Amino acid sequence: MDLGEIFAYAFVQRAMLAGALIAAVSALLGLFLVLRRFSLIGDGLAHTTFGSVAVVLLVGVSPFYVTLAALPLVMVSSLAIYKLTSSKKINADAAIGIVSSLGIAAGITLSSLSGGFNVDLFSYLFGNILTVNRTELVLSMIVFAVVAAVVFYYYDDLFAVTFDQELARSMGVQTERLNVILFLLTAVSAVLAMKVAGIMLVSALLILPALTALQLSVGFRTTMIAATGFAVGAVFCGILFAFVLNLPAGAMIVVFNAVFLLLVFGIRRLFAGHG
Amino acid sequence: MPVIRVENLTFRYNGTEVINEIGFTVERGVYLAVVGPNGSGKSTLVKNILGILKPEKGRVELFGRRLEDFSSWEKIGYLPQRLSGLNIHFPGTVAEIVQMGLPKKDPALLSDTLDMMAIGHLGRRLIGDLSYGEQQRVMLARALIRRPELLIFDEPTTALDPETRDVFYALTQKLNRQEGTTVALVTHDSGVVGQYAQHLLYLDKKVIFSGTFRDFCASADMTGFFGATSQHIICHQHDSTGSGR
């Protein structure tokens, strides 16, 4: 089977487009989160997504709209992590741990109430970008447009807040509003990323492209563009290899993200050694 | 119209009083030194003035406007004691950081400002790759690039070598005297107080002294508070510079 044949399938086209958009969104937001030491928020929100999906499945929402229906609960959880951290008495990792464990506990309890784990819930645990539906594709496009617009419009403010929150505040940046926007968008991104990589691997989409781009030691804007490029590249390579080798697409996307990181890290070490 | 007006400012942290009913004003063109022992609330005061912390009660005005309504932040250049959350992996170049918040990037202005702090050669380096002293110079350049009307420095020279420190203070003095820039400087360095600042605010959770340096040196109350020797040391340094304020 050649590349032309693979790309001729409508579901592959949908998967590539949705995957690329979601990966780009995750990478853009991931850079800010990693630098602010919120790397594991993806894990926390993914676990909450598990609980939220269990809620939506329990109340009998059509599988077609599960992603959409799970959003509000995950957004509330994201804000809860932010608020817990803002109190200054709870560190980011602990706040994520609290929300994460509650999400898992809710998921398990509700699954039990609905007669045990079912196939639908398991499909969200491991994700499958190849089954992305039209609603999710449209949602990905909307979210990408919103995130790109927010990053473009608030670039200077996001830069300042990521560099140093107190300094940003002294420059008149509305840090509270910006943080709420960032955490809400992260929630949306985590729910969408669940479709690409599954709940188990959501944080990889947020963390790995950012870490890979950071290895380049270039300026902030270039790092952001590079992270997006690595993320989209990993989606294309991952889906392609998954299709050809009949392997899970989500896992392959994450594997390619990790390969890019190792490659860039290795090349950088090589050049540093010769410097 | 004062550049800074503080009225009855009180701030508590976890129930512990850090500053209590502080009030003072800073007029335009003044070079003010804010001094006091460790834990006296100097940095907390600065953070309350800049809206970084929210006071329990009291009022702050900047350039005649209540802090809540103030929006001309380009008039203020601030250098914190240390960056609260600098991630050494932050991929910002020196040029990006110095120009942070500038509405329009200006290469000539950037170049002048970097040269002023003797870091013109570091423009493309990442902030995390620099020494602490170099980072401090970058942050000074950032505070100065907008040519602000009010400069607020919180222990600005702790990481600087003596030579750069002298350059820094000479620069602040020049900005203050020639361009009328108001300077509020939190410092432990009594020599600096005597040499550069015309006004002194002595804090120890509340205002112990607020006034001109001359008044401080002549004050019998302050002699009683500090002891004659300490007061004499500070005021003698002032005299020895011959700045005669």
Interface residues (C-beta under 8 A of the other chain):
Chain A: L35 R36 R37 D156 F159 A160 T162 F163 D164 Q165 E166 L167 R169 S170 M171 G172 V173 A213 L214 S217 V218 G219 F220 R221 T222 T223
Chain B: K47 L50 G51 I52 F70 S71 W73 I76 Y78 P80 L83 S84 G85 L86 N87 H89 F90 P91 G92 T93 A95 E96 I97 M100 G101 R124 L126 D129
